[in-house]
Amino acid sequence: MKALPAQVLAETLRDIYASFESDGEGALARLAELYDRDVVFRDPLQALHGREAFMAMNRRIMKRARRLSFDVKDALGGADTLFLAWAMTYEPHHGPTIVFEGSTHARVQGGLIVEHRDYWDLLSSVAHSLPLVRQIYAALAPHLG
């Protein structure tokens, strides 16, 4: 694959995310092409090293989901970095639908993503998805900060 500028990578990543719901396997195949084999991935739950570990994580998420979709609000790229703002809707096979609002910050070298970091708030995402927890969280939140 030809080396892509960060803005083109950001737009391509946005388009791949948008296709997860309708073509998950195809999205995964296209996703793998954007990442360096030694990519470092981090999110609030884990840190992974290598494209294979990153792709395995994505396959696990898809396998556990009845439906997975992304709504990418912004996709921006600079000289060697890109940024996405998104909302991911995750419907597991069993349990409530959870909407995660988050962002991706990635570093680019040689037209490939070498570092990918996702930021999202697990507590508020889950709390807003469960009615009883949502009420408790809403009552507690003003006292937390």
N, C-alpha and C positions, 0 to 999 in steps of 0.2 A: 504494500500500500504506500502511496506517495505521502511524504511528510505534509501534514496539514497545519496551517496557521491556527493559533489558539481560538480565534473567533469562529473559524469553520468547524473546529472540533467541538466547540460549545454548541453550535447549531446542530451538528450531527448527533451529539449526545442528546440534545433536546428531542430531536426527531425519533431517536431510538427509544427513549423513555416513553414518548407518546404512543409507540407501537406495541408496548408490552401487553396491553389488554387484548389486542386483536391478533398478535403474532409473537407470542412469548419466545418460542424457540428461535425464530428468525431474529428477534431483537437480541437474544443472547449471542448468536453467531456474529452479528454486526458489532455488538458491544466489545467482544474479545479483540476485534481488529484495531480498536482505538487505544489499547493498553500495552505498555511495555511489559516484557516477560518478568521483569523484576519490580513491578509496581508495588507501592506500599499503600494499603487501604486502612483507614481508621474511621470508626463511628462511635457513638456512645457505648456500644456493647462489645466491640472487638477491635483488634488490630491484626491485619493479615499481611503477609509478604508473598508476592508472586501472583502472576496472572491466573495460574491454575487454582490457587486458593481463593482468589477473588471470584472467579467464575463458578467454583463449587458453592460458594456462599450464595450467589445469585440463583443457582439451580435449586438449592435447598429452599430458598424463599418462595420461588415459583411452585415448587412441589407442594408446599404447605398451604398455598393459596388457592381458593376457589376462583378468586378474581384479584388481579393486581393491576392498578392503573396509576398513571402519573399525569399531573397537570403542571407543566413547567411554565412559570410566570415570567422568568427572565433567563436569558442565556447570553452571557457576555464573555468576551475573550480579550486578553491583552497580549503583550509580547511573549510571555511564558507562563501565563496563568489563565484559568477560566473559572467562571462562577455561574451556578444555576440556582434559582430559587424555585421550589417545587412543593407540591402537595401530593403525597402518595396515599392512595386508598387501598387498604389491604383487607380482603375478606378471607379469613381462614376457612377451611372446610367446616370447622365447628367453632362457634363463638361469635362475638360481635365484630362488626366492621370497625376498623380503626383508621383514622385519617392522621397521617404524620405530616406536619408542615415542617419543611427543612430547607437546607441549602447544601450545595456541594461546592467545595473549593478544590481546584486541582492544579498541579504544576505540570507543565508540558516541556519535554525535551525531544528534539528530533522529530517533532510531529506526532508524538505519542504521549499519553498520560503516564507519568512516572510516580505521581503521588495524588491520591484521591482521598479527601476527607469530607465526610458527611456530618452535618450538625443538625440535630433535632432533639426535641424534648420528649423523652419516653413517658415521663410521669403525666404531663398534661395531655398528651395524645391518648393515653389509655384512660385517664380520668374523664376526658370529654366523651369517650365512647361507651361508658358504663353509667347508666342513669343514677344509681345510688352513689357511686364514687364521685360522679360529677357534682352532685349536691354537696357532698362532704368537702371536696376540693374547693368548690366555690366559696364555702363558708370559711375554710382555712386560709385560702390564698391571700386575702387582705392582711393577715397577721404574719405572713412569711417574709414580707419585703417592704 
